[in-house]
Amino acid sequence: MPKRRAMMLLLMGIASAGPAWAGGDFYDPAIERAIERAKAFLWSKQQPDGGWEAYGDPEDEEAYNYHLTGPGALAIYALLACDVDPQEPRMQRALAWLAKHKAERTYSLGARCCAWQLANRKTDNRYMKQLQRDSLLLMRGGLRDGGYNYFALRDHVGNPGGTKRIDNSCSQFGLLGVWAAAMGDVRVPKPYWKKVMQHWLTGQTFDGGWDYENKSNGQCTPTMTVSGIASLFVCVDNLMTDKYVDCRGGEMIRPLAHALEWLDKNFEESVGGGQQYYLLYGVERVGLACGYKYFGEADWYRIGTQKLLGAQKSNGGWGTVWDSAFALLFLARGRHPVLMNKLEYPGAWNNRPRALASLTRWISRNLEQEVNWQIINLESPVSEWHDASILLITGHSKIDLDDEQIKKLRTYVLQGGTIFSVRECGGSFGGDIRRLYKKLFPEYELTLAPPDHPIYRSHYKLPGRPKFYVISNGIRPLAIHTDDDLAVSWQRQVWGTKRGEYEAVVNLVRHVVGDFEDLRPRGVTHWPVKDEYGGTSWVVRLTRLRYAGRWNPEPLAYKRLGVLLANQLWTRLVVKTLDAKDVAKGKARVAALTGLGELKLTPEETAALKAWVEGGGTLVIDAAAGDRQFARSAQKWIEETFGAYQLKLLPPRAPLFRQEDKEIRQVLYRRATQKRLGNRKTPQLYAVTKKGKNEYDEEYDRPAVIFSAEDITCGLVGYPSGYVDGYRPQSAYEIMRNILFLAGDVQPED
């Protein structure tokens, strides 16, 4: 076996055994496996009657923490949050067990309401009576001065001995149950929210958090502080939706801001302390409620997931049923896709602080797919912005970014993201964002989308409103802007009278991403992080060809390919851009040509490319985005240059697809291509072949010109799309990888 091949096999073996967390990226399959193992653990603890073991000692009259259905309700809630079908036989038995037992404890009732609400969503409200009953007990029974203790029945208020103690852990679960009921269409009167909010406001400690007993002069605990923050957000969302609509507000109420400041300062220290699983459950609730990706400088989901994956036991659990349920809820709920990021910038970026919370709640309910939202800042690296394919920028006044910040926004877009900007309150933001777009994309114009634009019909049929303006590179939207104040409707939760303002965003997401199923889990990005732990052992070269036409619609396609080759195959990709007529001046044995619109090459360019191919080079041509005009003209040029009927479909067993350890047995196409090609899974690459020799000095038919009418270039950038006609990103990568390793003359690094 040649030395290069033997070394590549060794390196690929090492790569396949790499760590679950590599190069700074989430390794989502590890998270998915952890979730599946945790689900199996919870099911393994289900008892013959359909329930789970109780918590506490029923024989101890002084044990006011005895819970018959609490652990089981938490297990059911966690399993349903992982999309377990409520009509699955084991779950049907579990829900029947839960329904036949009365509950009088706050923890149990709160967890039960969460389970009923999720079960109702896929059973046509089969458990609505149970949800109404349990939530009514919480609203009318155990509530005292806005808080709860262990008992939710009036005759049990207080601890044994007559003391009237309020416990904030119970208070969190009491409110959580009522909130679940409200989300499940149970009417909750506003006085309830006001009373609960007052409880949390008056009990905040001097350092910004909360303790267990609501002593405002005490010292807070991490678990109760996240409970207080999450609870206040619930109250704010149910009481203050008419606030912050005149662009003079924009900040959170001071107690919430104070509490989040404490969390920023103490997050990393807190998650290493006690009650870790209960704490992480609270952290997840706060993270989803406030939207912040970071507490301080820490990515809360990344850190929490790392800790949970490291602590998961061989049986799939984390000790008890309830601790395992808390851990599973963190992993599953926190992993839901991020619909869009919101940019925090110097200025009026947050006039409507609860707008995205309302929008994502509406979309999750109406499309039956849970989505989250997130706030990112200009200090964080662009590589951490790609949780979402859309970056929302809102404002009513001046937006003034420096050159470095503008460079970050441009990089995000060129790496496959789309900016969505919304003017609020009719201010000057509309003019300022247009000036910013001219700096970001001087080569493209912001134009009004006509009424028949796909953005108005990608899901809902909209009557040309709101007015969207679009900047496109001819393939995808780089930026979308509206001067219509959509955020005010989201903030106010006017889901009925302003439904169009919500439907417009669904259409926008479909236009940018394609199907909602293509949204990625949190922490999973299409843009790879460069491996921080090693270098490269091999080098391969590629020439990008420039000509008079739209030759460079996706400038970073081969940048991403280079990172993937370095991370996965220890191979450094050296890319050089040359005029087509100068192709012979490059050192590469592979040259790539792509574009949009009609391909027109001069006689000089044609002669240079033909001579280079005849001399042993490999020319790769693909139609960017699957552009039909480019594909037709490129095919015509190939046939005129190299002879009619020379271009033939490469068979599945061609050497290009059957390389050792890099076999391509099938490919995946984007949805638009699947509709055209049906269930076809073989590559649609055509080639003009020449006689050549492989690395074993064996003669074979060398694919000298490789042509794809289906897109490869956009696939190399890696973003999801509903309109690109071509290969999905993984298949685009595999095709170009194999072309380079077959024809690119891979050499050892000096």
Buried (B, 14 or more C-beta within 10 A) or exposed (E): EEEBEEBBEEBBEEEEEBEBBBBBBBBBEBBBBBBEBBBEBBBEBBEEEBBBEBBBEEEEEEEBBBBBBBBBBBBBBBBBBBEBBBEEEEBBBBBEBBBEBEBBBBBBBBBBBBBBBBBBBBBEBBBBEBBBBBBBBBBEBBBBBBBBBBBBBEEBBBBEEEEEBBBBBBBBBBBBBBBBBBBBEBEBEEEBBBBBBBBBBEBBBEBBBBBBEBEEEBEBBBBBBBBBBBBBBBBBBBBBBEBBBEBEBBEBBEBBEBBBBBBBBBBEEBBEEEBBBBBBBBBBBBBBBBBBBBBEEBBBBBBBBBBBBEEBEEBBBBEBBBBBBBBBBBBBBBBBBBBBBBBBBEBBBBBBBBBBBBBBBBBBEEEEBBBBBBBBBBEBEBBBBBBBBBBBBBBBBEBEBEEEBEEBBBBBBBBBBBBBBBBBBEBBBBEBBBEBBEEBBEEBEBEEBEEEBEBBBBBBEBEBEBEBBBBBBEBBBBBBBBBBBBBBBBBBBBBEEBBBBBBBBBBBBBBBBBBBEBBBBBBBBBBBBEBEEEEBBBBBBBBBBBBEBBBBBBEBBBBBBBBBBBBBBBBBBEBEBBBBBBBBEBEBBBBBBBBBBBBEBEEEBBEBBBEBBEEBBBBBBBBBBBBEEBBBBBBEBBBEBBEEEBBEEBEEEBBBBEBEEBEBEEBBBBBBBBEEBEEEBBBBBBBBBBEBEEEEEEEBBBBBBBBBBBBBBBBBBBBBBBBBBBBBBEBBBBBBBBBBBBBBBBEEEE
